[in-house]
Amino acid sequence: MVMPRPRTFALLPLLALVLAAPLEAQRADTLRLALLWSVIEGQHPRADSLGALSGVAMDANGIVYVSDRAEHRIWVFGARGESLPTLGREGQGPGEFLSPTGIALGPEGKLYVRDQQHVTRFGADPATRRLTRYETRYFGGAFNDWMSTLATRFDAQGHLYYPKFNQGGLTTTMGQWMIFTPAGERVDSITVPFVEGAPPAWASVRLSRSDGRVLRGLNHVPFAALPKWDVSPRGTVLYTNGRDYVIREVDRRGALVREYRRAGPAIRIPDRERRDSLAALRRRVDSVSAIPRTQITGVPDEVWALRVPEAYPPIRNVFAAPDGLVWVRRWVPNGDRRTVFDVFEADGRFRTVVELPANILTDVTPVLTLDAIVAVGVDAETGAHTVLRFGRRH
């Protein structure tokens, strides 16, 4: 017999709207940037050629550089989105790449590109002013996390921070950045403190003693609170557990420097969005139902039980921009059509909300300034990667 739902449950959507009202009232200072141009299939001649985009950068002239791990090259777009000659090709020679990722501009304005083995630096071409002139490269170290889409970061002294995450055997930390001098000498490292309650980095199934495969989408439930981190120009680590609206900044010794906080009510996940996500999770679980669970690792109990949260976590990601500002991406309703950031000063003071009229990928570090944002998105119809350039209309 199906019992009727109590009447009080019918009030939850209304209650969520009432609770959310104070947060919306705080958004009188919201900065809304427009989508100035995009590289999307059917709208841009270069879009059909894009593969697996893994990083973005933008120089002082507004030229946009996009690393493509699948095509082993850097796509280049003009300040108005026009296609320009690409940079690099597949190979191991000077100026060539094997799965480039995490590109960024150094403090001296030069372009740095990581790949499976090296960090490569490009300077400005005297004729075009684009950052396409090969200068040098150095070895990035053994067992690199070359799949990482975290941007390369730099401190005020020009040291390069190379991310190394999702590596087996890291039990007391979530990961680390290897620190290189401008000349390419590795001199130090900085770690991310361990976050209690963090879900496994991946789920996998053992097919034989020597064979197995990763089970995508089974290491956590939809809307799970996930730890996120970045490294600041001050050489400190910013990290969050994702469950609480608290971003902690710690120095190399792990000592707390400051915290970034902002109050706001929990926001209930719309019924349709939660229902669709639950159905997708059920399909993933059903796809491994014939496999003995003793052969599967990295699947939390809430995944097997199909326990999807009723409210969004407060934080989706955190980014330490090169100009010192701290950007916190929030979970929001209609997140498939918009992106919302809280922006903080380097001293922890809240500054403004920034809203974008499109969804951007969570794990590919965007270029973030209050005047211009460049990010990777996903075409809703085709699932293909896109390039999105936001800014203020003049």
WOLIN-V322840 format. One record per pair of residues at least 12 apart in sequence whose ideal C-beta (glycine too) atoms are under 6 Angstrom apart, sorted by the first residue. I is the first residue (numbers start at 1). J is the second residue. D is the distance in whole Angstrom. If there is no record, write none. Layout:
BEGIN
i	j	d
I	J	D
I	J	D
END
This chain:
BEGIN
i	j	d
16	268	4
19	265	4
20	265	6
20	267	6
23	264	4
27	353	5
29	352	5
30	353	4
30	355	6
31	352	5
31	354	5
32	355	5
33	356	6
33	390	4
33	391	6
34	393	5
35	357	6
35	358	6
35	390	6
36	389	5
36	391	5
37	81	3
37	389	5
38	386	6
38	388	5
39	386	6
39	387	4
40	379	6
40	386	5
41	379	6
41	382	6
41	384	6
46	83	5
50	385	5
51	68	5
51	70	3
51	71	4
52	69	5
52	70	4
53	66	6
53	68	6
53	376	5
53	385	4
54	67	5
54	69	4
54	101	4
54	149	5
55	67	4
55	101	5
55	102	5
55	103	4
56	367	6
56	374	5
57	103	5
57	104	5
57	105	5
58	367	5
58	374	5
59	131	6
62	79	3
63	130	6
64	77	4
64	374	5
65	103	6
66	387	6
67	100	4
67	101	5
67	103	5
69	99	4
69	101	6
72	90	4
72	97	5
73	86	5
73	88	5
73	89	6
74	87	4
74	88	6
87	132	5
94	134	6
95	134	4
97	115	5
98	115	5
98	116	4
99	115	6
99	116	5
100	113	5
100	115	5
101	114	6
101	149	6
102	114	5
102	150	6
102	151	5
102	152	5
104	151	5
104	152	4
106	154	5
107	154	5
107	158	6
110	123	5
111	131	4
112	152	5
116	146	4
118	137	5
118	140	6
119	138	6
119	140	5
120	137	4
121	135	5
121	136	5
122	134	6
123	135	5
138	184	3
140	162	6
141	178	6
145	164	5
145	165	5
148	163	5
148	165	6
149	363	5
149	364	5
150	163	4
150	365	6
151	365	4
153	231	5
155	233	6
155	235	4
156	233	6
158	182	5
159	179	5
160	180	4
161	177	4
161	179	6
161	231	5
162	178	4
163	177	6
164	176	5
164	178	6
166	201	5
172	194	5
173	191	4
173	192	6
173	194	6
174	192	4
175	192	5
176	189	5
176	191	4
177	190	5
177	231	5
190	252	5
192	229	5
192	237	6
192	239	6
193	254	6
195	227	4
195	241	5
198	227	5
199	219	5
199	220	4
199	300	6
200	219	5
200	298	4
202	214	5
202	219	5
202	298	6
203	215	4
203	218	4
203	219	4
203	298	4
203	299	5
204	297	6
204	298	6
205	291	6
205	295	6
205	296	5
206	295	5
217	284	5
218	284	6
218	299	5
218	303	6
219	298	5
221	302	5
221	303	6
221	308	5
222	277	4
222	281	6
222	308	6
223	309	5
225	242	4
225	243	4
225	313	4
226	242	5
227	241	5
227	242	6
228	240	6
228	317	5
228	318	5
230	318	6
230	319	5
230	320	4
232	320	4
233	322	6
233	324	6
236	249	5
236	251	5
236	257	6
237	250	5
238	318	6
238	320	5
240	315	5
240	318	5
242	313	5
242	315	5
245	262	6
245	314	4
246	259	6
246	261	6
247	260	4
247	318	5
258	348	5
260	326	6
260	344	5
260	348	5
262	342	6
262	350	6
266	311	4
267	312	5
268	311	5
269	312	6
270	333	6
274	308	6
277	308	6
278	308	5
312	331	4
313	331	6
315	328	6
316	329	4
316	331	5
316	362	6
317	329	4
317	362	5
319	368	6
321	368	5
324	346	4
325	343	6
326	344	4
327	341	5
327	343	6
327	368	5
328	342	4
329	341	5
336	359	5
338	357	6
339	356	4
339	359	6
339	360	5
340	355	5
341	354	4
356	390	5
358	377	6
358	388	6
360	375	4
360	377	5
361	376	5
364	376	4
372	391	5
373	390	4
374	389	5
375	388	5
END
